[in-house]
Amino acid sequence: MVQLTEELVEDLDAESSRRGVSRSALIREAVTSYLENVRSSDVGRAIVNGYLDHPPHTPDEWSDLESFGDVSALELAQRLDSEERQAGLESW
């Protein structure tokens, strides 16, 4: 049981007539939409809070990913240079 103002009931009736649905169906749709938006906002807030708590490029217990990437890139470049030299190509 929900108490509504007369004005709100009139607006609901007008909208339900316009859509060709019952007042109850319109209210269910509105409440469902509202709750989905709340859940979506909660998920979005949780994602933002996660990034605030653990900003990208922050070292963690696994490693400093940025320096790991630098080491990997350096090793790759050295291997490619070596392969080019072995193939008789000039270095840059």
Secondary structure, 3 states (H helix, E strand, C coil): CCCCCHHHHHHHHHHHHHHCCCHHHHHHHHHHHHHHHHHHHHHHHHHHHHHHHCCCCCCCCCCCHHHHHHHHHHHHHHHHHHHHHHCCCCCC
